[in-house]
Amino acid sequence: MQGRKLVLPVLILLFATHGGFCQSEALKSVVNNLAFYKQKKDLKYLAQAKKSVDSVIVSRSDSANLEKMVYRAIVNSSILYIDSLNKLHQPAAFLTQTTDLVDRLSANKKIYRYQPELEYAQHCLADVYIRHAFKYTRNSDYNNALQLFLEAQKYAPSFMPLNAYIAYSCDRLGNLQGAAKYYNILINNDKPRAEYIDAASNIYKALGDTAKALEIVKKGRRLLPADRLLLLDEANIYNNKKDYHELAALLPDLLDINPNNADIAFVAANCYDHLNQYDKAESLYLHAIELNSAAYEPIFNLGLLYLKQGEKKKRDEGQYITRSAQWLEKASEISPNDIKCLHVLQLVYTKTGNQDQLNQVNDKLKQLTNQ
């Protein structure tokens, strides 16, 4: 999760667009110093701007002057935004003081006269809160990070990535309902990102609401039909539900995109196996084994597949039983204490009349089951 800045302090352009500004020499000095900072990137000009604006606010009537206080908000929020290392040595309460000032200005009935300036100050504050929040995130302090992200959202409510930061923090804190709320905001946006859709789906799966997770993924795939992550997510949901008919519709694209993925080849083989499409299942089991010869499941399932085919094709049963035994023995070599495999081998050796092997399997089962 990475931070993202909201504003760039192009201050001279901001002030140049407002006809009501620069009525006094003192305020002109503020603007000039901000312009000098923009040109030379020297913090001393920000310090001069603060000194100038503070010099014109000395009485209660000055504090009631909306224009002067807007200037102070612009200068203070700019310092907070730009001077992240506090080289100007502002007091510890400087952020709180500036936040209180901006909040008071926001509540002023006449602030509409300075809406661009207010929004600039708010966006500066939002960036500051985001910056501080990410410091906590890097230290895995998600509780403090969450509070700061929420503060940032007060000043930049339309900045959509904040919903992702808040959702992520909620997730890390175990607040899945809170995470779902903010991910829903993201995925209901006009152009949701695939990672937001996937994250929202995972949250609902963790909550046990598979139907909602599937609904979200399907919506995502309608909006982003070429996204591989969402295709895999939908396939995983169907596979976990054992909804093999729906899963089968996704397999051609899934296999085309992941031709050398042993896990996906096995999932596809298992799907076709359950749909009694044995030729496809056999081919994909063999492909999965070719890609990962140490995996137990495809080898065991291929042994079972041949056993099922032998029962269906009595004329060739012997041939299929022999193949079944070969693959089941390989599976047993990988996992010698797997009782399920031993029971199937017991059945195979009974069918073939291989008494020696049957006795060995029976002895092994007695050892494992204490019978």
C-alpha positions in Angstrom: 0.0 0.0 0.0 1.6 3.2 -1.1 0.7 6.9 -0.3 -0.3 9.3 -2.9 -0.1 13.1 -2.8 -3.2 15.2 -3.3 -1.8 18.7 -4.1 1.2 20.5 -5.4 1.8 23.9 -3.8 1.6 26.1 -6.9 0.8 28.9 -4.6 1.4 31.9 -6.9 -1.2 30.6 -9.3 -3.7 30.1 -6.5 -3.4 33.6 -5.3 -3.3 35.1 -8.8 -6.8 33.7 -9.5 -8.4 35.5 -6.6 -9.2 39.1 -7.2 -10.0 40.0 -3.6 -6.4 39.2 -2.3 -3.4 41.5 -2.0 -5.3 44.5 -0.5 -2.4 45.4 1.9 1.3 45.6 1.6 1.6 43.1 4.5 -0.5 40.5 2.7 1.4 41.2 -0.5 4.6 40.3 1.4 3.0 36.9 2.2 2.2 36.2 -1.4 5.6 37.3 -2.6 7.4 35.1 -0.1 5.3 32.1 -1.2 6.2 32.9 -4.8 9.9 33.1 -3.9 9.6 29.7 -2.3 8.0 28.3 -5.4 10.9 29.6 -7.5 13.9 28.9 -5.3 12.6 26.0 -3.0 14.2 27.7 0.0 12.4 27.2 3.3 13.4 30.6 4.5 10.8 32.1 2.3 8.1 30.0 4.0 9.4 31.3 7.3 9.2 34.9 6.1 5.6 34.3 4.8 4.6 33.0 8.3 6.3 36.0 10.0 4.5 38.4 7.6 1.0 36.8 8.1 1.5 36.6 11.9 2.5 40.3 12.0 -0.9 41.4 10.6 -2.9 39.3 13.1 -2.3 40.9 16.5 -5.8 41.8 17.8 -9.2 40.2 18.3 -10.5 42.2 15.2 -7.6 40.8 13.2 -8.5 37.3 14.2 -12.1 38.0 13.1 -10.9 39.1 9.7 -11.7 36.3 7.3 -9.1 37.3 4.6 -6.3 37.4 7.1 -7.2 34.1 8.7 -7.4 32.5 5.2 -3.9 33.7 4.6 -2.7 32.2 7.9 -4.4 28.9 7.0 -2.6 28.9 3.6 0.8 29.6 5.1 0.5 27.2 8.0 -0.9 24.3 5.9 1.8 24.9 3.3 4.6 24.7 5.9 3.1 21.5 7.3 2.8 20.0 3.8 6.3 21.1 2.6 8.5 21.1 5.7 8.0 17.4 6.6 11.2 17.4 8.6 10.2 20.5 10.6 13.4 22.4 9.8 11.5 25.6 10.6 11.0 24.3 14.2 7.3 24.7 14.5 5.8 23.7 17.9 4.4 20.2 18.5 0.9 21.6 18.5 1.3 23.3 15.1 -0.7 20.7 13.2 -3.5 20.8 15.8 -3.6 24.6 15.7 -3.7 24.6 11.9 -6.4 22.0 11.8 -8.5 23.9 14.3 -8.1 27.1 12.2 -9.1 25.3 9.0 -12.1 23.8 10.7 -13.2 27.2 12.0 -12.9 28.7 8.5 -14.9 25.8 7.0 -17.8 26.7 9.4 -17.7 30.4 8.4 -20.8 31.4 6.4 -18.7 33.7 4.1 -15.9 31.2 3.4 -17.5 30.6 -0.1 -15.5 33.7 -1.1 -12.3 31.8 -0.6 -13.3 28.3 -1.6 -10.2 27.4 -3.7 -8.0 28.7 -0.9 -9.8 26.6 1.7 -9.7 23.5 -0.4 -5.9 24.0 -0.9 -5.4 24.2 2.9 -7.6 21.1 3.4 -5.7 19.1 0.8 -2.4 20.1 2.4 -3.7 18.8 5.8 -5.0 15.6 4.2 -1.6 14.9 2.8 0.0 15.6 6.1 -2.3 13.2 7.9 -1.7 10.6 5.2 2.0 11.0 5.6 1.8 10.5 9.3 -0.6 7.5 8.9 1.9 5.7 6.6 4.6 6.0 9.2 2.4 4.1 11.6 1.5 1.6 8.8 5.2 0.9 8.2 5.4 0.0 11.9 2.2 -2.1 11.8 0.4 0.3 14.1 -2.8 0.1 12.2 -4.9 1.6 15.0 -3.2 4.9 14.9 -2.9 4.7 11.1 -6.6 4.2 10.8 -7.4 7.3 13.0 -5.1 9.4 10.9 -6.5 8.2 7.6 -10.0 9.0 8.9 -8.7 12.5 9.8 -7.4 12.9 6.2 -10.7 11.8 4.8 -12.4 14.7 6.6 -10.3 17.1 4.5 -10.3 15.2 1.2 -13.6 13.2 1.1 -13.5 12.7 -2.7 -9.9 11.2 -2.7 -10.9 7.6 -3.4 -7.6 5.9 -2.4 -8.2 6.9 1.2 -11.1 4.4 1.2 -8.5 1.7 0.3 -6.1 2.8 3.0 -9.0 2.8 5.6 -10.3 -0.6 4.4 -6.8 -2.1 4.6 -6.3 -0.8 8.1 -9.6 -2.1 9.2 -8.8 -5.5 7.7 -5.5 -5.6 9.5 -7.2 -4.8 12.8 -9.7 -7.6 12.2 -12.6 -5.2 11.6 -13.9 -7.0 8.5 -17.3 -5.2 8.5 -15.5 -1.9 8.4 -13.2 -3.1 5.7 -16.2 -4.3 3.6 -17.8 -0.9 4.0 -14.9 1.0 2.5 -14.1 -1.5 -0.2 -17.8 -1.3 -1.2 -17.3 2.5 -1.7 -14.4 1.7 -4.0 -16.0 -1.0 -6.1 -19.1 1.1 -6.6 -17.0 3.8 -8.1 -17.2 4.3 -11.9 -13.8 2.7 -12.6 -12.9 0.4 -9.7 -9.4 -1.2 -9.7 -9.1 -4.9 -9.9 -7.1 -5.1 -6.6 -10.0 -3.4 -4.8 -12.5 -5.9 -6.2 -10.3 -8.8 -5.3 -9.7 -7.4 -1.7 -13.5 -6.9 -1.3 -14.2 -10.4 -2.4 -11.6 -11.8 0.0 -13.2 -9.8 2.9 -16.6 -11.2 2.2 -15.2 -14.8 1.9 -13.6 -14.3 5.3 -17.0 -13.2 6.6 -18.5 -16.4 5.2 -20.6 -14.5 2.6 -19.6 -16.4 -0.5 -22.6 -15.2 -2.5 -21.6 -11.6 -1.9 -18.0 -12.3 -2.8 -19.1 -14.0 -6.1 -21.4 -11.0 -6.9 -18.5 -8.6 -6.5 -16.2 -10.7 -8.6 -18.8 -11.1 -11.4 -19.3 -7.3 -11.4 -15.6 -6.8 -11.6 -15.3 -9.2 -14.5 -18.0 -7.4 -16.4 -16.1 -4.1 -15.9 -12.7 -5.7 -16.4 -13.2 -8.8 -18.6 -9.5 -9.2 -19.4 -8.3 -9.2 -15.8 -6.6 -12.4 -14.9 -6.7 -11.9 -11.1 -10.5 -11.7 -11.2 -10.9 -14.7 -13.5 -8.8 -16.8 -11.0 -10.8 -15.4 -8.1 -14.1 -16.4 -9.7 -12.7 -19.9 -10.6 -11.6 -20.4 -7.0 -15.0 -19.6 -5.6 -16.7 -22.1 -7.9 -14.0 -24.7 -7.1 -14.5 -24.2 -3.4 -18.3 -24.5 -3.8 -17.8 -27.6 -5.9 -19.9 -25.9 -8.6 -18.1 -27.7 -11.4 -20.6 -26.7 -14.2 -19.9 -23.0 -13.6 -16.2 -23.7 -13.2 -16.0 -25.6 -16.5 -17.1 -22.5 -18.4 -14.0 -20.6 -17.1 -11.5 -23.3 -17.7 -10.5 -22.7 -21.4 -9.5 -19.1 -20.6 -7.9 -20.1 -17.3 -5.8 -22.8 -18.9 -4.9 -20.6 -21.9 -3.6 -17.9 -19.6 -1.8 -20.3 -17.2 -0.5 -23.1 -19.4 2.3 -24.1 -17.1 0.6 -23.8 -13.7 0.4 -27.2 -12.0 -2.3 -26.2 -9.5 -4.6 -24.8 -12.2 -4.1 -27.9 -14.3 -5.1 -30.0 -11.3 -8.2 -27.9 -10.6 -9.2 -28.2 -14.2 -8.6 -32.0 -14.3 -10.6 -32.5 -11.1 -13.4 -30.4 -12.5 -13.7 -32.5 -15.7 -13.3 -35.6 -13.6 -16.4 -34.7 -11.6 -18.3 -33.9 -14.8 -17.4 -37.4 -16.1 -15.3 -36.0 -18.9 -12.6 -38.5 -18.4 -10.5 -37.9 -21.4 -10.0 -34.2 -20.6 -9.4 -35.1 -16.9 -6.8 -37.7 -17.8 -4.9 -35.4 -20.0 -4.9 -32.6 -17.4 -3.9 -34.9 -14.6 -0.9 -36.0 -16.6 -0.1 -32.4 -17.4 -0.2 -31.4 -13.8 2.0 -34.4 -12.9 4.4 -33.4 -15.7 4.6 -29.9 -14.2 5.0 -31.1 -10.6 5.8 -34.8 -10.2 6.0 -34.5 -6.4 2.4 -33.5 -6.0 0.3 -36.2 -4.3 -3.3 -35.2 -5.3 -3.1 -35.4 -9.1 -1.3 -38.7 -8.9 -3.8 -40.2 -6.5 -6.8 -38.8 -8.5 -5.4 -40.2 -11.7 -5.2 -43.6 -10.0 -8.9 -43.2 -9.0 -9.8 -42.1 -12.5 -8.5 -45.3 -14.0 -10.3 -47.4 -11.4 -13.6 -45.6 -12.2 -13.0 -46.2 -15.9 -12.3 -49.8 -15.3 -15.6 -50.2 -13.5 -17.5 -48.6 -16.4 -15.7 -50.4 -19.2 -15.7 -54.0 -18.0 -14.2 -55.3 -21.3 -11.0 -53.3 -20.6 -11.2 -53.4 -16.8 -7.9 -55.3 -16.4 -6.0 -52.7 -18.4 -7.5 -49.8 -16.3 -6.9 -51.7 -13.0 -3.2 -52.1 -13.9 -2.9 -48.4 -14.7 -4.7 -47.5 -11.5 -2.4 -49.7 -9.4 0.7 -48.0 -10.9 -0.4 -44.5 -10.1 -1.8 -45.4 -6.7 1.5 -47.0 -5.8 3.3 -43.8 -6.8 0.9 -41.8 -4.7 1.5 -44.1 -1.7 5.3 -43.6 -2.2 4.7 -39.9 -1.8 2.4 -40.2 1.2 2.9 -43.7 2.6 0.6 -43.2 5.6 -2.4 -41.8 3.7 -5.2 -44.1 4.8 -7.5 -43.1 1.9 -4.9 -44.2 -0.6 -4.2 -47.5 1.2 -7.9 -48.3 1.2 -8.1 -47.8 -2.5 -5.0 -50.0 -3.0 -6.7 -52.6 -0.9 -9.6 -52.6 -3.3 -7.3 -52.7 -6.4 -5.2 -55.7 -5.0 -8.4 -57.5 -4.1 -9.6 -57.1 -7.7 -6.3 -58.2 -9.2 -5.8 -61.1 -6.7 -2.4 -59.8 -5.7 -2.3 -61.4 -2.3 1.2 -60.4 -1.3 0.6 -56.7 -1.9 -2.9 -57.0 -0.3 -1.3 -58.5 2.9 1.2 -55.6 3.1 -1.5 -53.0 2.7 -3.7 -54.8 5.3 -0.7 -54.8 7.8 0.0 -51.2 7.1 -3.6 -50.2 7.8 -3.7 -52.2 11.0 -0.6 -50.3 12.2 -2.1 -46.9 11.3 -5.6 -47.6 12.7 -4.6 -49.8 15.7 -7.1 -52.4 14.7 
